[in-house]
């Protein structure tokens, strides 16, 4: 494929991908007349835009939803890395009986979607009285098969000579993980952090199952609840404004971390 054709194809894909976001932003800046008539003007109606964004921030506790989402994403990420880094190191560098079987189990777990164990997880959460809690939102995701596999792949290429020298210097295995391996695997950490935050910030399925109280809702669940009232009242502009506010942190984070994401995934794939 020539460079010109490749550029054309990528441009068309980009336009197709960005079109819904462009419509969302345009709708958030338009008044009801423009929205329902289908005439979204290129120049935004600033009065209508202010009303839409003010409604999104006042009609529902959108900032509370975002605070919940930020706390849940941060807690999940910290716990995932805390568990995955030592486990990935063990799978990559420590010889023990059953290691190939465990690696196969990790790869198998990558193929299982969240919907498969959702019912037993929900029943266990309900029986423990953990519905409408942060624990219910966080606990099912603290072990990430993808993180285990990613760290294992990255750690494989770390020189064994350095590990032996560290052991001779008195490093414990956990010290090796946190003082040597994880700093060296920073591209993999950044790549996984980006993927984990995006996935759990956008997750609607599991929070919708375990959360019913407004104070515990995450951004997708909160917007879904807002959608019912916004569409019935015709306040679609405010709904789209809420979507823009919720989406903006992810877009900004991805723009800053995209190089680390690509570098971490490509480096792990070569190993």
C-alpha positions as CSV (number, residue, x, y, z in Angstrom):
1,X,0.0,0.0,0.0
2,X,1.4,3.4,-1.0
3,X,1.9,6.2,1.5
4,X,-0.8,8.3,0.0
5,X,-3.4,5.5,0.0
6,X,-2.4,4.6,3.6
7,X,-2.8,8.2,4.7
8,X,-6.2,8.4,3.0
9,X,-7.5,5.2,4.6
10,X,-6.2,6.3,8.1
11,X,-7.8,9.7,7.6
12,X,-11.2,8.1,6.7
13,X,-11.0,5.8,9.7
14,X,-10.1,8.8,12.0
15,X,-13.1,10.8,10.6
16,X,-15.4,7.9,11.1
17,X,-14.2,7.4,14.7
18,X,-14.2,11.0,15.7
19,X,-17.6,11.8,14.1
20,X,-19.7,10.8,17.2
21,X,-17.5,12.9,19.4
22,X,-17.9,15.9,17.1
23,X,-21.6,15.5,17.2
24,X,-21.6,15.2,21.0
25,X,-19.6,18.4,21.4
26,X,-21.7,20.3,18.8
27,X,-24.9,19.2,20.6
28,X,-23.6,20.3,24.0
29,X,-23.0,23.8,22.5
30,X,-26.4,24.1,20.9
31,X,-29.9,25.1,22.0
32,X,-33.0,22.9,21.9
33,X,-34.2,24.4,18.6
34,X,-31.0,23.5,16.8
35,X,-30.8,20.1,18.3
36,X,-34.3,19.0,17.5
37,X,-34.3,20.5,14.1
38,X,-31.1,18.8,13.2
39,X,-29.4,22.2,12.4
40,X,-26.3,22.1,14.5
41,X,-24.6,25.4,13.7
42,X,-20.8,25.6,13.2
43,X,-20.8,28.6,15.5
44,X,-21.8,27.6,19.1
45,X,-24.6,29.3,20.9
46,X,-22.7,30.5,24.0
47,X,-25.8,31.1,26.0
48,X,-27.2,27.7,25.3
49,X,-23.7,26.1,25.9
50,X,-23.6,27.8,29.4
51,X,-27.1,26.5,30.2
52,X,-26.2,23.0,29.0
53,X,-23.0,22.7,31.1
54,X,-24.6,24.4,34.1
55,X,-27.5,21.9,33.9
56,X,-25.1,18.9,33.6
57,X,-23.2,20.0,36.8
58,X,-26.3,20.9,38.9
59,X,-29.1,18.6,37.8
60,X,-27.1,15.5,38.8
61,X,-24.1,15.2,41.1
62,X,-21.7,14.8,38.1
63,X,-18.6,15.8,40.1
64,X,-19.4,13.1,42.7
65,X,-19.7,10.6,39.9
66,X,-16.3,11.6,38.6
67,X,-14.8,11.5,42.1
68,X,-16.2,8.0,42.5
69,X,-14.8,7.0,39.2
70,X,-11.3,8.5,39.9
71,X,-11.1,6.7,43.3
72,X,-12.2,3.4,41.9
73,X,-9.8,3.6,38.9
74,X,-6.9,4.6,41.2
75,X,-7.6,1.9,43.7
76,X,-7.9,-0.8,41.1
77,X,-4.8,0.3,39.3
78,X,-2.6,0.3,42.5
79,X,-3.9,-3.1,43.6
80,X,-3.5,-4.6,40.1
81,X,0.2,-3.5,39.9
82,X,0.9,-4.5,43.5
83,X,-0.3,-8.1,42.6
84,X,0.8,-8.3,39.0
85,X,4.4,-7.1,39.3
86,X,5.6,-9.8,41.8
87,X,3.4,-12.5,40.0
88,X,4.8,-11.5,36.6
89,X,8.3,-11.6,38.0
90,X,7.7,-15.1,39.4
91,X,6.3,-16.3,36.0
92,X,9.3,-14.8,34.1
93,X,12.3,-15.5,36.4
94,X,11.6,-17.9,39.2
95,X,11.7,-21.7,38.3
96,X,9.0,-23.6,40.2
97,X,6.8,-26.6,39.6
98,X,3.7,-25.9,37.7
99,X,4.8,-22.6,36.1
100,X,3.7,-23.5,32.6
101,X,0.3,-24.5,33.9
102,X,-0.1,-21.2,35.7
103,X,1.0,-19.3,32.6
104,X,-1.6,-21.3,30.6
105,X,-4.2,-20.3,33.2
106,X,-3.3,-16.7,32.8
107,X,-3.6,-16.9,29.0
108,X,-7.0,-18.7,29.4
109,X,-8.2,-16.0,31.8
110,X,-7.5,-13.4,29.1
111,X,-10.2,-15.1,27.0
112,X,-12.9,-15.0,29.6
113,X,-15.1,-11.8,29.5
114,X,-16.4,-10.2,32.7
115,X,-20.0,-11.3,31.9
116,X,-19.1,-15.0,32.4
117,X,-18.4,-14.8,36.2
118,X,-20.7,-11.9,36.8
119,X,-23.6,-13.9,38.3
120,X,-21.5,-15.7,41.0
121,X,-19.6,-12.5,41.7
122,X,-22.9,-10.7,42.2
123,X,-24.3,-13.4,44.5
124,X,-21.1,-13.4,46.6
125,X,-21.1,-9.6,46.8
126,X,-24.8,-9.6,47.8
127,X,-24.4,-12.3,50.5
128,X,-21.4,-10.4,52.0
129,X,-23.5,-7.3,52.2
130,X,-21.2,-5.3,49.9
131,X,-23.6,-3.9,47.4
132,X,-23.4,-0.2,46.9
133,X,-19.8,-0.1,48.3
134,X,-16.4,0.7,46.9
135,X,-15.4,-2.8,47.7
136,X,-18.0,-4.2,45.3
137,X,-16.7,-1.9,42.5
138,X,-13.0,-2.6,43.1
139,X,-12.6,-6.2,44.4
140,X,-13.4,-8.2,41.2
141,X,-10.7,-6.4,39.2
142,X,-7.7,-6.4,41.6
143,X,-6.2,-9.4,39.8
144,X,-5.6,-8.6,36.1
145,X,-4.6,-11.5,33.8
146,X,-3.6,-8.9,31.2
147,X,-1.3,-7.2,33.7
148,X,0.3,-10.5,34.7
149,X,1.0,-11.4,31.1
150,X,2.3,-7.9,30.2
151,X,4.7,-7.7,33.1
152,X,5.8,-11.3,32.5
153,X,6.6,-10.6,28.9
154,X,8.5,-7.4,29.8
155,X,10.5,-9.1,32.6
156,X,11.6,-12.0,30.4
157,X,14.4,-9.9,28.8
158,X,15.8,-8.5,32.1
159,X,19.4,-9.8,32.4
160,X,19.6,-12.8,34.8
161,X,23.2,-11.7,35.7
162,X,21.8,-8.5,37.2
163,X,19.4,-10.5,39.3
164,X,22.1,-12.8,40.6
165,X,24.3,-9.8,41.5
166,X,21.4,-8.3,43.4
167,X,20.8,-11.5,45.3
168,X,24.5,-11.6,46.2
169,X,24.2,-8.0,47.5
170,X,21.4,-9.2,49.9
171,X,18.3,-8.1,47.9
172,X,15.2,-10.2,48.6
173,X,13.0,-11.2,45.8
174,X,10.5,-8.5,46.6
175,X,13.3,-5.9,46.7
176,X,14.4,-7.1,43.3
177,X,10.8,-6.6,42.0
178,X,10.2,-3.1,43.4
179,X,13.7,-1.7,43.2
180,X,14.9,-3.2,39.9
181,X,12.3,-4.8,37.8
182,X,9.4,-2.3,38.1
183,X,11.5,0.8,37.5
184,X,13.0,-0.9,34.4
185,X,9.5,-1.8,33.2
186,X,8.1,1.7,33.4
187,X,6.9,1.7,29.8
188,X,4.8,-1.4,30.6
189,X,3.5,0.2,33.8
190,X,2.5,3.3,31.9
191,X,0.9,1.3,29.1
192,X,-1.1,-0.9,31.5
193,X,-2.1,2.2,33.6
194,X,-3.6,3.9,30.5
195,X,-5.5,0.8,29.5
196,X,-6.7,0.0,33.0
197,X,-7.9,3.6,33.7
198,X,-9.8,3.9,30.4
199,X,-11.4,0.5,30.8
200,X,-12.6,1.0,34.4
201,X,-13.6,4.7,33.9
202,X,-15.8,3.6,31.0
203,X,-17.1,0.4,32.6
204,X,-20.9,0.4,32.7
205,X,-21.7,-3.2,33.1
206,X,-20.4,-4.1,36.6
207,X,-21.2,-0.8,38.3
208,X,-24.7,-1.0,36.9
209,X,-25.1,-4.5,38.5
210,X,-23.8,-3.7,42.0
211,X,-24.7,0.0,42.5
212,X,-28.2,1.5,42.9
213,X,-27.5,4.4,45.2
214,X,-26.8,7.8,43.5
215,X,-23.9,8.6,45.9
216,X,-22.0,5.5,44.7
217,X,-22.5,5.8,41.0
218,X,-19.6,6.0,38.6
219,X,-19.6,8.3,35.6
220,X,-21.2,5.9,33.0
221,X,-23.9,4.8,35.5
222,X,-24.6,8.4,36.5
223,X,-24.9,9.4,32.9
224,X,-27.2,6.5,32.2
225,X,-29.4,7.6,35.0
226,X,-29.3,11.2,33.8
227,X,-30.2,10.1,30.3
228,X,-33.7,8.9,31.4
229,X,-34.6,12.3,32.8
230,X,-32.8,14.3,30.1
231,X,-34.5,12.6,27.2
232,X,-38.0,12.7,28.8
233,X,-37.5,16.5,29.4
234,X,-35.9,17.1,26.1
235,X,-32.7,18.3,27.8
236,X,-30.4,16.5,25.4
237,X,-27.9,19.3,25.3
238,X,-27.2,19.0,29.0
239,X,-26.8,15.2,28.6
240,X,-24.2,15.7,25.9
241,X,-22.5,18.3,28.0
242,X,-22.2,15.7,30.8
243,X,-20.7,13.3,28.2
244,X,-18.1,15.9,27.2
245,X,-17.2,16.6,30.9
246,X,-16.8,12.9,31.7
247,X,-14.9,12.1,28.5
248,X,-12.5,15.0,28.6
249,X,-10.2,13.6,31.4
250,X,-9.6,10.4,29.4
251,X,-8.8,12.2,26.2
252,X,-6.3,14.5,28.0
253,X,-4.7,11.5,29.8
254,X,-4.4,9.5,26.6
255,X,-2.8,12.4,24.7
256,X,-0.2,12.7,27.4
257,X,0.4,8.9,27.7
258,X,0.0,7.7,24.1
259,X,3.7,7.5,23.5
260,X,4.3,5.5,26.7
261,X,1.3,3.2,25.7
262,X,2.7,2.5,22.3
263,X,6.2,2.0,23.6
264,X,5.2,-0.3,26.4
265,X,3.0,-2.5,24.2
266,X,5.5,-2.7,21.4
267,X,8.3,-3.5,23.7
268,X,6.3,-6.3,25.4
269,X,5.3,-7.7,22.0
270,X,8.9,-8.1,20.9
271,X,9.8,-10.3,23.9
